[in-house]
Every structure is written in C-alpha cells, then in structure tokens.
Amino acid sequence: MFFSTDSRILVVVAHPDDEVLGCGGTILKAVNAGATVSIMFLGEGTSSRFPVGEYHSEEFKTKTKIRTNSALNALEILGVKDYWFGERLSCQFDNEKLLAIAKDIELRIQQFKPTTVLTHDRSEVNVDHRLTYDAVEAACRPTMQNSPKEILSFEIICSGSWTFETSFKPNVFVDISDEWEKKMEAWHCYKGEDRPFPFPRSDEGLQALSEYRGLSAGLHKAEGFKLLRKII
Ligand SMILES: [Zn+2]
C-alpha cells in the first residue's frame, strides 16, 4: 500500500465505527498524503441492540441518528468528504441476498474507480463483517470494469478478538504512531460504543492491539492488513 495524490481508496465497511477501528490511522495517513478516500457504510449499527423487528420506537430513531452523527463527526476528523450510508439492519445482512450487497459495491466501484479497496476480513464473529468480505470479493472480480488492482482486509477489535478457530493474520503493517492521537479522537466520536477494559473496544484495548501489531513490524503502533490481491 502506497499513498500519493493518485491513490483512490475505497473503504467498504458494515457499520459506522468500523472505519475508525479497522483503518482510521491508515485513512489519516492516506488523506495527509493527498489520496482521495471514500467510505461506504453498508448498514447501520444500532438495531442489533433492540428486539428483532422492533424498530419503530422513538428510542430507535434517536439512537440511529446519534450513530450517524457520530460517524459524520469522525469523518470530519479523518478528513474524509466522500461517503455513502446504507440502511441495512445491523447483524442482519444475512437476511439479504449477497448479490444485492455485491451490486451496491459494484456500483460504487464504477462511480469511484478505486485503486485500492480496504474491507473486513472473513475471520470475524460479526456476520455483517463476514458478508461484507464476501460481497467485496464478488464485486471485485478482476474482469469487471474499473476493478481495483489492490485489495486488503483489516480487523475489527472485538468481532475479530472472539473467534474460536479462525484468526486474522496480517502481512501488511501501516505505521500509525503519528496518527494515533487523531485516530483516538475519531474513535471518541462514537460515544457509547466503548466499554471499560478488558472489553476489547476500550481505549486500553485499542492501544494494546495497535502495539501488538506494531511488535510484528518494529513499530510503536500499527494497523495490520492482509493483502488479498495485488495486480502489477
Ligand atoms: Zn461492524
């Protein structure tokens, strides 16, 4: 992964907050290097905390609005001006045909023409993260027009920390030591998504993961990625 003014990076995530957790530091680095970054949120992130089907209450509407506003504030800090919000219900992507999700991504690829796509890894507990990976895989067929030449997956702390057998094995490491403070600033926009340590999605949890990934690359803090495809 190399960032320049020619880089066009499409980040495809399931929920608002995945962009910060998975690759917030990398987004900051890319934007600073003059790259154009676009984020595609395939769904919302609130409904899974309500009883299935009960999404008409004022409380639900308020919580959904708060999550969207949190995302807009985080995008401002990340310096991302191009984004797309989908309305799929959280943790229910499996209610939809994979084809429909893939077609949304295909359309975005045709419009944005990314050089690089960053997305979820398949080795996660969250069903939406896994299906996002599958949909990206389908949407990025190399024979498609404007198919990206570089695709990498990232991990989401929590969902990726609790798998029984599969685990994320990064082979690309982005030094985010200089971007760390700002990444945390963006993360703190998502008030209510964190819980006290040792819950993974805590300040200490995020720091532990960034330092653990850094250990693999001689860096103080890193975000790990897995290269899925690169065409040279
Ligand atoms: Zn998520």
Residues whose N, C-alpha, C, O or C-beta is under 5 A from the ligand:
A	BS01	ZN	A14 H15 D18
